[in-house]
Amino acid sequence: MTVTVLMVAEKPMLADSIAKLLSDNSATKRKGWNNVCSISEYMGKFNGQNARFKVTSTCGHVMGVDFPMKYNNWERTDPAELYSAPTQKNEANPKMKMNEFLASEAKGADYLVLWLDCDKEGENICFEPFKNAMQRGQKNFMDNVYRAHFSAITEKDLKAAMKNLGRPDLNMSLSVDARQELDLRVGCSFTRFQTKFFQGKYGDLDSTVISYGPCQTPTLGFCVTRHDQIVQFKPEPYWVLKSTWNSPNGEQITPEWSRGRIFDRDVAQFFLDRIKKTKNGVVTDVSKKEGRKEKPCALNTVELMRVASSSLGLSPATTMSIAEHLYTQGFISYPRTETTAYPPSFDLIGPLKLQTSDRKWGEIASQVLADGIKKPKSGVDKGDHPPITPMRASNGQLSGEICPGSIRTFENNVEPSRKVENK
């Protein structure tokens, strides 16, 4: 007997990677009738039985929460009513016909394996596909629903996840439902209230909607505070003396002036004139300070966005779009994580070995391996995913700096802190 196993990923590209790696590149692919998703099929084993695997995907959330249509009229609905108004689940994108598509692909399936992203949002989406699959009325369907847990799109990680399937976490999914409902009620009510308030107060207000959101409003507050600081800042000129001296042996010496910044130009000019009259100097003392350039913490989402913004000028949205693409292609581990500490069982050597063949940083990776991997800097374990880690050598396939940046951070994280000497 051959059983049928339907496997659902969160994105089409991720479904393609899962099918390719789990089938050892033997899967066949066909286009879904909704012209949005594809279905890859291959034969294998599942729970010791011969199995026909069908791998497809959603395109993010299948359902979204909203108010019934009668509450859409701003004039007839008091914003306060939205705190007690009923809510309902609607298709997130009706044009995709995702509900019907998933239900049709679930026909005849004996098992459902969910490969959604391993975070709260992914857990919530887990409960959307199988609700559609249950429409065909199979009893005890939940007994045959499994959840794959993984942090990287590599053959090793995916096959390990397949051998250790768990169950969807209903409580985690319900927490997302609660957050979505709160966002809806608070966001809509305050948006309507403040829009009508300010339009009534300022007749020439050039805005049809003044939106409110639990994320956007605090962010706007940070921006306004920083803007006020910039506007109110009054620059004050200062002067610093810098000089370069040639030693008898030809070495250049650049002493550091101990007085630092001077805010009185006449005083600075006085010292400059004295120095210009001096042709020779005597070194009376040499001090050495040895410090350590500490290794960075392992890379999490916030640090990735910060570095990409400051070093590459990329917006958070662009950074995460690139990171998601690198993740689905198997170049880096899951990029949405708050954790900066590797678990004790994490394989640090494996990812580093994969980079030794790279022409850009392979030599550094080889040297770190030869010197011996050092314990990474202590970080914080948030209990979600491991830090962002390179999982595959690029071999010249990639342009840009997001992936190389993650590789350099990882290499720096497992090598010793560097000694720095200042004279």
ABEGO torsion letter per residue (X at the ends): XBBBBBBBBABAAAAAAAAAAAAGGABBBBBBAAGABBBBBBBBBBGGBBBBBBBBBBBEBABBBBBBAAAABAAABBAAAAAABBBBBBBABAAAGAAAAAAAAABGBABBBBABBBBAAAAAAAAAAAAAAAAAGBBGAAAABBBBBBABBBAAAAAAAAABBBBBBAAAAAAAAAAAAAAAAAAAAAAAAAAAAAAAABAABBBABBBBBAAAAAAAAAAAAAAAAAAABBBBBBBBBBBBBBBAAGBBBBBBBAAEBBABAAAAAAAAAAAAABABBBBABBBBBBBBBBBBBBBBAAAAAAAAAAAAGBBAAAAAAAAAAAAAAGABBBABBABABBBAABBAAAAAAAAAABAAAAAAAAAAAAAEBBBBBBBBBAGBBBBBBBABBAGGABBEAAAAAAAAAAAAAABBBBBBBBX
